[in-house]
Amino acid sequence: MREELKEKLLEKQSNPEEFIDEEEEETTSSLKKRVWKESKKMWVVAGPAIFSRFSTFGITVITQAFIGHIGSAELAAYALVMTVLIRFANGVLLGMASALQTLCGQAYGAKKYEMLGLYLQRSWIVLFLTSIFLLPVFIFTTPILKVLGQEESIAEVAGSISLWSIAVVLAFVVSYTCQMFLQAQSKNMIIAYLAAFSISIHLFLSWLLTVKFKFGLNGAMTSTTLAYWIPNVGQVLFITHKCPETWKGFSFLAFKDLWPVIKLSLSSGVMLCLEIWYNAILILLTGNMKNAQVSIDALSICLNINGWEMMIALGFCAAASVRVANELGRGSSKAAKFSIVVIVLTSLAIGFVLALLFLFLREKIAYVFIPDPEVAEAVGHLSPLLSFSILLNNVQPVLSGVSIGAGWQSIVAYVNIGCYYLIGIPVGIVLGHLLKLQVEGIWMGMLFGTFVQTIVLAIITLKTDWDNQVVIAQNRVNMWAVMEIQESDDA
């Protein structure tokens, strides 16, 4: 019986007749129907992903608002911890968790459902160990900031906030992995429901603990910690009780053969961190510009808008990774390519509308954030770059999602190094500093790096032999499935 099962698992296609029927259906059905069907599958993933990202960011904004009423030192310390420490940890853990989008997505498409639970448990182990290595930065935040020359009062408060943030970092381990697990099965509406419930509870608890009972910073951080952990409890309960096909309970097999998961997780983590640090460097490079305060304020407003819009693009990134992984695992290269076209065009259309909107609003949008006319004028000058950035944002993350779905994380990491750090930053420094274009020059250079990266990813996607990608995906799934059977026999 075991030998028969191994032979079935090593077949390159699950059911050839099934794909013949699907190809006949594709040729007979109208393009309009195919686009509509694919769009529904896309929005099932993208919609909840976009909403949950907005809600998660909303938790940060709500906490910041309540802490701002406690004191300026507390607000500065919170901003410091969130923009440096949490952003760094978030990038590492979210990037590493995206390996699950490849593994779970392809396994689910190949109908190897029982493997998803093992992938999830292995990812929990890898990410938990990673978070342990990150903890010293949070434990010793105060002395680190003092050595770096930060004001003592802010460093002390930041140290307190960073200790609270340890619980948030550990919450990321559960949150990101569960989200990837559920997204691979297109069961992520529960993520959106839990996100909505969490942000509602957070708003009430923040008011109750900081305004009503006046617990100050501790009250605000208690509410924040609960806001991150409440959805985790809900997601774990949903997985263990409502995913009988993909969750078979905890297994000691999760502790075996971790190295392939570690390699893919590291590639994913490097890929995403390079993108996150790229934007952080943009702010640092404007610090010694002429009229630096106005430049940083204007650029911060533009990047804030860009960040909100990026959440839409990241929703499509999730959709692209899930759809491509599912179709490759299922053995349908045509469906994978069609998914890419539909998602890219949909995301690009939304980006085009938003780019025109911000190009039309120009400096008017700045007054939502700050009443300073000088800063507003600077934002007006930057609005063409903001619009172009929004256009790129609605293509580049989708192509990154395609890469994740196909398992190309290591390739994209090298592309990011070349395009961002060997092209974008040097060009930005030349334009901004040597040619005296100031903040516009730096942003132009870095946008050029993103543009080159987008072109490279587009060429890779177009030139890829997708039939071969199907074979690679099925070999990956079958290799792991046979390993599980062998380990079960040994046990």
C-alpha positions as CSV (number, residue, x, y, z in Angstrom):
1,M,0.0,0.0,0.0
2,R,2.8,2.4,0.9
3,E,4.7,1.6,-2.4
4,E,1.5,2.3,-4.4
5,L,1.1,5.6,-2.6
6,K,4.7,6.6,-3.3
7,E,4.2,5.9,-7.0
8,K,1.1,8.0,-7.2
9,L,2.9,10.9,-5.4
10,L,5.7,10.8,-7.9
11,E,3.4,11.2,-10.9
12,K,4.0,14.6,-12.6
13,Q,0.3,15.3,-13.1
14,S,-2.5,14.2,-10.8
15,N,-5.0,13.5,-13.5
16,P,-4.2,14.2,-17.2
17,E,-7.8,13.8,-18.3
18,E,-8.8,16.5,-15.9
19,F,-6.4,19.0,-17.5
20,I,-7.6,18.0,-21.0
21,D,-11.2,18.8,-20.0
22,E,-10.1,22.1,-18.5
23,E,-8.2,23.1,-21.7
24,E,-11.3,22.3,-23.7
25,E,-13.4,24.4,-21.3
26,E,-10.9,27.3,-21.7
27,T,-11.2,27.3,-25.5
28,T,-15.0,27.1,-25.5
29,S,-15.7,29.6,-22.8
30,S,-15.6,33.3,-23.6
31,L,-12.6,35.5,-22.5
32,K,-15.1,37.6,-20.5
33,K,-16.2,34.6,-18.5
34,R,-12.7,33.5,-17.8
35,V,-11.6,36.9,-16.6
36,W,-14.7,37.1,-14.4
37,K,-14.0,33.7,-12.9
38,E,-10.3,34.5,-12.3
39,S,-11.2,37.9,-10.8
40,K,-13.5,36.3,-8.3
41,K,-10.7,34.0,-7.2
42,M,-8.3,36.9,-7.0
43,W,-10.5,39.1,-4.9
44,V,-11.3,36.2,-2.5
45,V,-7.6,36.5,-1.5
46,A,-6.8,40.2,-2.2
47,G,-9.9,41.7,-0.5
48,P,-9.4,40.3,3.0
49,A,-5.6,40.7,2.6
50,I,-6.0,44.4,1.9
51,F,-8.5,44.9,4.7
52,S,-6.4,43.1,7.3
53,R,-3.4,45.2,6.4
54,F,-5.3,48.4,6.8
55,S,-6.6,47.1,10.1
56,T,-3.2,46.2,11.4
57,F,-1.8,49.6,10.4
58,G,-4.8,51.1,12.1
59,I,-3.8,49.5,15.4
60,T,-0.5,51.3,15.2
61,V,-2.2,54.6,14.4
62,I,-4.7,54.3,17.3
63,T,-2.0,53.5,19.7
64,Q,0.1,56.5,18.5
65,A,-2.9,58.8,18.9
66,F,-3.5,57.8,22.5
67,I,0.2,57.8,23.4
68,G,0.5,61.3,21.9
69,H,-1.9,62.5,24.5
70,I,0.3,61.1,27.3
71,G,3.4,63.1,26.5
72,S,5.8,64.1,23.7
73,A,8.7,61.9,25.0
74,E,6.4,58.9,25.0
75,L,5.2,59.7,21.5
76,A,8.8,60.1,20.2
77,A,9.8,56.9,21.9
78,Y,6.9,54.9,20.5
79,A,7.6,56.3,17.0
80,L,11.3,55.3,17.4
81,V,10.5,51.7,18.4
82,M,7.8,51.2,15.8
83,T,9.8,52.7,12.8
84,V,13.1,51.0,13.7
85,L,12.7,47.9,15.9
86,I,9.2,46.7,15.0
87,R,9.7,47.6,11.3
88,F,12.9,45.5,11.3
89,A,11.4,42.5,13.1
90,N,8.2,42.8,11.0
91,G,10.3,42.6,7.8
92,V,12.3,39.6,8.9
93,L,9.4,37.6,10.2
94,L,6.9,38.5,7.4
95,G,9.5,37.8,4.8
96,M,10.4,34.4,6.3
97,A,6.7,33.5,6.7
98,S,6.1,34.2,3.0
99,A,7.9,30.9,2.3
100,L,4.7,29.3,3.4
101,Q,2.9,31.0,0.4
102,T,5.1,28.9,-1.9
103,L,5.0,25.6,0.1
104,C,1.3,25.7,1.1
105,G,0.1,27.2,-2.1
106,Q,1.7,24.6,-4.3
107,A,0.8,21.7,-2.0
108,Y,-2.9,22.8,-1.8
109,G,-3.0,23.1,-5.6
110,A,-1.5,19.6,-5.9
111,K,-4.2,18.4,-3.4
112,K,-1.6,17.2,-0.9
113,Y,-3.7,18.7,1.8
114,E,-2.2,16.9,4.8
115,M,1.2,18.6,4.1
116,L,-0.1,22.1,4.8
117,G,-0.3,21.4,8.5
118,L,3.3,20.1,8.6
119,Y,4.5,23.1,6.7
120,L,2.7,25.4,9.2
121,Q,4.3,23.7,12.2
122,R,7.8,23.8,10.6
123,S,7.4,27.5,9.9
124,W,6.3,28.1,13.5
125,I,9.5,26.4,14.7
126,V,11.8,28.4,12.3
127,L,10.1,31.7,13.0
128,F,10.1,31.2,16.7
129,L,13.8,30.5,16.8
130,T,14.4,33.6,14.6
131,S,12.4,35.7,17.0
132,I,14.5,34.5,19.9
133,F,17.6,35.9,18.1
134,L,15.8,39.2,17.6
135,L,14.9,39.6,21.3
136,P,18.3,41.0,22.6
137,V,17.7,44.2,20.6
138,F,14.4,44.7,22.4
139,I,15.7,43.8,25.8
140,F,18.7,46.1,25.6
141,T,17.0,49.0,23.7
142,T,17.8,51.7,26.3
143,P,21.6,51.2,26.5
144,I,21.8,50.7,22.7
145,L,20.0,54.0,22.1
146,K,22.1,55.8,24.7
147,V,25.3,54.6,23.0
148,L,23.9,55.9,19.7
149,G,23.4,59.3,21.2
150,Q,19.7,59.3,21.7
151,E,18.2,61.6,24.3
152,E,18.2,59.9,27.7
153,S,14.5,60.5,28.5
154,I,13.4,59.1,25.1
155,A,15.8,56.1,25.4
156,E,14.4,55.2,28.8
157,V,10.8,55.3,27.6
158,A,11.7,53.5,24.4
159,G,13.2,50.7,26.5
160,S,10.0,50.3,28.3
161,I,8.0,50.2,25.1
162,S,10.4,47.7,23.5
163,L,9.9,45.3,26.4
164,W,6.1,45.4,25.7
165,S,6.9,44.9,22.0
166,I,8.4,41.5,22.7
167,A,4.9,40.2,22.9
168,V,4.0,41.9,19.6
169,V,7.1,40.2,17.9
170,L,6.0,36.8,19.1
171,A,2.5,37.6,17.9
172,F,3.9,38.1,14.4
173,V,5.2,34.5,14.4
174,V,1.7,33.1,14.8
175,S,-0.1,35.8,12.8
176,Y,1.9,35.7,9.6
177,T,2.2,32.0,9.4
178,C,-1.5,31.4,10.0
179,Q,-2.4,34.0,7.4
180,M,-0.2,32.4,4.8
181,F,-1.7,29.0,5.7
182,L,-5.3,30.2,5.3
183,Q,-4.5,32.3,2.2
184,A,-3.2,29.3,0.4
185,Q,-6.6,27.7,0.8
186,S,-8.5,31.0,0.0
187,K,-10.0,30.8,3.5
188,N,-8.8,34.2,4.6
189,M,-12.2,35.9,5.1
190,I,-11.8,34.8,8.8
191,I,-8.6,37.0,8.9
192,A,-10.6,40.0,7.8
193,Y,-13.4,39.3,10.4
194,L,-10.9,38.9,13.2
195,A,-9.0,42.1,12.1
196,A,-12.2,44.1,12.3
197,F,-13.0,42.7,15.7
198,S,-9.5,43.3,17.0
199,I,-9.3,47.0,15.9
200,S,-12.7,47.7,17.4
201,I,-11.6,46.1,20.7
202,H,-8.4,48.0,20.6
203,L,-10.1,51.4,20.1
204,F,-12.3,50.7,23.1
205,L,-9.6,49.3,25.4
206,S,-7.2,52.2,24.5
207,W,-9.8,54.7,25.6
208,L,-10.7,52.7,28.7
209,L,-7.2,52.1,29.9
210,T,-5.5,55.4,29.0
211,V,-8.4,57.9,29.3
212,K,-10.9,56.4,31.7
213,F,-8.5,54.6,34.1
214,K,-5.4,56.7,33.3
215,F,-3.0,53.8,33.1
216,G,-0.8,55.8,30.7
217,L,1.8,54.1,28.6
218,N,1.2,50.7,30.2
219,G,-2.5,50.9,29.4
220,A,-1.8,51.8,25.8
221,M,0.7,48.9,25.3
222,T,-1.6,46.4,27.1
223,S,-4.3,47.2,24.6
224,T,-1.9,47.0,21.7
225,T,-0.6,43.6,22.8
226,L,-4.1,42.2,23.1
227,A,-5.0,43.7,19.7
228,Y,-2.3,41.6,18.1
229,W,-3.0,38.4,20.0
230,I,-6.8,38.3,19.8
231,P,-6.8,37.5,16.0
232,N,-4.1,34.9,16.6
233,V,-6.2,33.0,19.1
234,G,-9.1,33.2,16.6
235,Q,-7.0,32.0,13.7
236,V,-5.5,29.1,15.6
237,L,-9.0,28.0,16.7
238,F,-10.3,28.2,13.2
239,I,-7.4,26.2,11.8
240,T,-7.7,23.4,14.4
241,H,-11.5,23.2,14.2
242,K,-12.5,24.3,10.7
243,C,-9.6,23.0,8.4
244,P,-10.0,19.2,8.8
245,E,-8.3,18.4,5.4
246,T,-5.2,20.5,6.0
247,W,-4.8,20.3,9.8
248,K,-4.2,16.8,11.2
249,G,-3.0,17.8,14.6
250,F,0.5,18.4,16.0
251,S,3.2,16.0,14.8
252,F,6.8,15.3,15.7
253,L,7.5,15.2,11.9
254,A,7.5,19.0,12.0
255,F,10.9,18.8,13.8
256,K,12.5,16.8,11.0
257,D,13.9,18.1,7.7
258,L,13.7,21.7,8.7
259,W,16.7,22.8,6.5
260,P,14.6,23.2,3.2
261,V,12.1,25.3,5.1
262,I,14.9,27.4,6.6
263,K,16.6,28.0,3.2
264,L,13.4,29.1,1.6
265,S,12.5,31.2,4.6
266,L,15.9,32.9,4.7
267,S,15.6,33.7,1.0
268,S,12.1,35.1,1.5
269,G,13.3,37.2,4.5
270,V,16.2,38.7,2.7
271,M,14.0,39.5,-0.3
272,L,11.5,41.5,1.7
273,C,14.0,43.1,4.1
274,L,16.0,44.5,1.2
275,E,12.8,46.3,0.0
276,I,11.9,47.6,3.5
277,W,15.4,48.9,4.2
278,Y,15.5,50.6,0.8
279,N,12.7,52.9,1.8
280,A,14.3,53.6,5.2
281,I,17.5,54.6,3.5
282,L,15.6,57.1,1.4
283,I,14.7,59.0,4.6
284,L,18.3,58.8,5.9
285,L,19.7,60.3,2.7
286,T,17.5,63.4,3.1
287,G,18.8,64.1,6.6
288,N,21.6,66.4,5.4
289,M,19.8,68.1,2.6
290,K,19.4,71.9,2.4
291,N,16.3,72.8,4.5
292,A,16.3,69.2,5.7
293,Q,13.3,69.6,8.1
294,V,11.0,70.7,5.2
295,S,12.4,68.0,2.9
296,I,11.9,65.3,5.5
297,D,8.4,66.5,6.4
298,A,7.4,66.6,2.7
299,L,9.0,63.2,1.9
300,S,7.4,61.7,5.0
301,I,3.9,62.8,3.9
302,C,4.5,61.4,0.4
303,L,5.8,58.1,1.9
304,N,2.9,58.0,4.3
305,I,0.5,58.2,1.3
306,N,2.6,55.7,-0.6
307,G,2.5,53.4,2.4
308,W,-1.3,53.4,2.7
309,E,-1.6,52.7,-1.1
310,M,1.1,50.0,-0.8
311,M,-1.3,48.0,1.3
312,I,-3.6,47.6,-1.7
313,A,-0.7,46.5,-3.8
314,L,0.4,44.0,-1.1
315,G,-3.1,42.6,-1.2
316,F,-2.6,41.9,-4.9
317,C,0.9,40.5,-4.1
318,A,-0.8,38.0,-1.8
319,A,-3.4,37.1,-4.5
320,A,-0.7,36.6,-7.1
321,S,1.4,34.3,-4.9
322,V,-1.6,32.2,-3.9
323,R,-3.1,31.9,-7.4
324,V,0.3,31.1,-9.1
325,A,1.3,28.6,-6.4
326,N,-2.1,26.9,-6.5
327,E,-2.1,26.6,-10.3
328,L,1.5,25.4,-10.5
329,G,0.8,22.8,-7.8
330,R,-2.4,21.8,-9.7
331,G,-0.3,21.3,-12.9
332,S,-1.9,24.0,-15.0
333,S,0.7,26.4,-16.5
334,K,-1.9,28.2,-18.7
335,A,-4.1,29.0,-15.7
336,A,-1.0,30.3,-13.8
337,K,-0.1,32.6,-16.7
338,F,-3.7,33.8,-17.1
339,S,-3.9,34.6,-13.4
340,I,-0.7,36.7,-13.7
341,V,-2.2,38.8,-16.5
342,V,-5.5,39.4,-14.8
343,I,-4.0,40.4,-11.4
344,V,-1.3,42.7,-13.0
345,L,-3.9,44.5,-15.2
346,T,-6.4,44.9,-12.3
347,S,-3.7,46.2,-9.9
348,L,-2.3,48.5,-12.6
349,A,-5.7,50.0,-13.4
350,I,-6.3,50.8,-9.7
351,G,-2.8,52.3,-9.5
352,F,-3.4,54.4,-12.6
353,V,-6.6,55.9,-11.1
354,L,-4.9,56.7,-7.8
355,A,-1.8,58.1,-9.5
356,L,-4.0,60.6,-11.5
357,L,-5.9,61.5,-8.3
358,F,-2.7,62.5,-6.3
359,L,-1.3,64.2,-9.4
360,F,-4.4,66.3,-9.5
361,L,-4.5,67.1,-5.7
362,R,-0.8,67.9,-5.6
363,E,-0.1,70.2,-2.6
364,K,-3.7,70.1,-1.4
365,I,-3.2,66.6,0.1
366,A,-0.4,67.9,2.4
367,Y,-2.9,70.0,4.4
368,V,-4.5,66.8,5.7
369,F,-1.3,66.1,7.5
370,I,0.2,69.6,8.3
371,P,-0.8,73.2,8.0
372,D,2.6,74.5,6.9
373,P,2.4,76.1,3.4
374,E,6.2,75.6,2.8
375,V,5.8,71.9,3.4
376,A,2.7,71.8,1.2
377,E,4.6,73.4,-1.6
378,A,7.4,70.9,-1.3
379,V,4.8,68.1,-1.4
380,G,3.4,69.7,-4.6
381,H,6.8,69.5,-6.2
382,L,7.1,65.8,-5.2
383,S,3.6,64.8,-6.4
384,P,4.7,63.7,-9.9
385,L,7.2,61.4,-8.3
386,L,4.5,60.2,-5.8
387,S,2.2,59.4,-8.7
388,F,4.9,57.5,-10.6
389,S,5.8,55.6,-7.4
390,I,2.1,54.6,-7.0
391,L,2.1,53.3,-10.5
392,L,5.2,51.2,-9.9
393,N,3.9,50.0,-6.6
394,N,0.9,48.5,-8.3
395,V,3.1,46.4,-10.6
396,Q,6.3,45.5,-8.7
397,P,4.6,43.8,-5.7
398,V,2.4,41.7,-8.0
399,L,5.5,40.5,-9.8
400,S,7.1,39.8,-6.5
401,G,4.0,37.8,-5.5
402,V,4.4,35.8,-8.7
403,S,8.0,35.1,-7.7
404,I,6.9,33.9,-4.2
405,G,4.2,31.7,-5.7
406,A,6.8,30.1,-8.0
407,G,9.5,29.9,-5.3
408,W,12.0,32.3,-6.8
409,Q,12.8,34.2,-3.6
410,S,16.5,33.7,-3.8
411,I,16.6,35.0,-7.4
412,V,14.6,38.1,-6.5
413,A,16.9,38.7,-3.5
414,Y,19.8,39.1,-5.9
415,V,17.7,41.2,-8.3
416,N,16.9,43.5,-5.3
417,I,20.5,43.9,-4.3
418,G,21.5,44.8,-7.9
419,C,18.6,47.1,-8.7
420,Y,18.2,48.8,-5.3
421,Y,21.7,49.0,-3.8
422,L,23.9,49.0,-6.9
423,I,21.7,51.2,-9.1
424,G,19.0,53.0,-7.2
425,I,21.0,54.4,-4.2
426,P,24.1,55.4,-6.2
427,V,21.9,57.2,-8.8
428,G,20.0,58.9,-6.1
429,I,23.1,60.1,-4.3
430,V,24.5,61.5,-7.7
431,L,21.2,63.3,-8.5
432,G,20.5,64.5,-5.0
433,H,24.0,65.5,-3.9
434,L,26.3,66.0,-6.8
435,L,23.7,67.5,-9.2
436,K,22.0,69.4,-6.4
437,L,18.5,68.1,-7.1
438,Q,18.0,67.6,-3.4
439,V,15.2,65.3,-2.2
440,E,13.7,65.1,-5.7
441,G,17.0,63.8,-7.0
442,I,17.3,61.1,-4.3
443,W,13.8,59.9,-4.8
444,M,14.2,59.9,-8.6
445,G,17.3,57.8,-8.3
446,M,15.6,55.3,-6.0
447,L,12.5,55.2,-8.2
448,F,14.8,54.4,-11.1
449,G,16.1,51.4,-9.1
450,T,12.5,50.2,-8.5
451,F,11.7,50.7,-12.2
452,V,14.7,48.7,-13.3
453,Q,13.7,46.0,-10.8
454,T,10.2,45.9,-12.2
455,I,11.5,45.6,-15.7
456,V,13.8,42.7,-14.7
457,L,11.0,40.9,-12.9
458,A,8.7,41.4,-15.9
459,I,11.3,40.0,-18.2
460,I,11.9,37.0,-15.9
461,T,8.1,36.4,-15.8
462,L,7.7,36.6,-19.6
463,K,10.8,34.5,-20.4
464,T,10.0,31.7,-17.9
465,D,9.1,28.3,-19.2
466,W,5.9,27.8,-17.1
467,D,5.5,24.2,-18.1
468,N,8.9,23.6,-16.5
469,Q,7.7,25.5,-13.4
470,V,4.8,23.1,-13.1
471,V,7.3,20.2,-13.1
472,I,9.5,22.0,-10.5
473,A,6.5,22.7,-8.3
474,Q,5.2,19.1,-8.5
475,N,8.7,17.7,-7.8
476,R,8.9,19.9,-4.8
477,V,5.6,18.8,-3.4
478,N,6.2,15.1,-4.3
479,M,9.6,15.1,-2.7
480,W,8.3,16.3,0.6
481,A,5.3,14.0,0.4
482,V,7.5,10.9,-0.1
483,M,9.7,12.1,2.8
484,E,6.6,12.2,5.1
485,I,5.7,8.7,4.1
486,Q,9.2,7.4,4.7
487,E,9.4,9.1,8.1
488,S,6.0,7.7,9.0
489,D,7.3,4.2,8.1
490,D,10.4,4.7,10.2
491,A,8.2,5.8,13.1
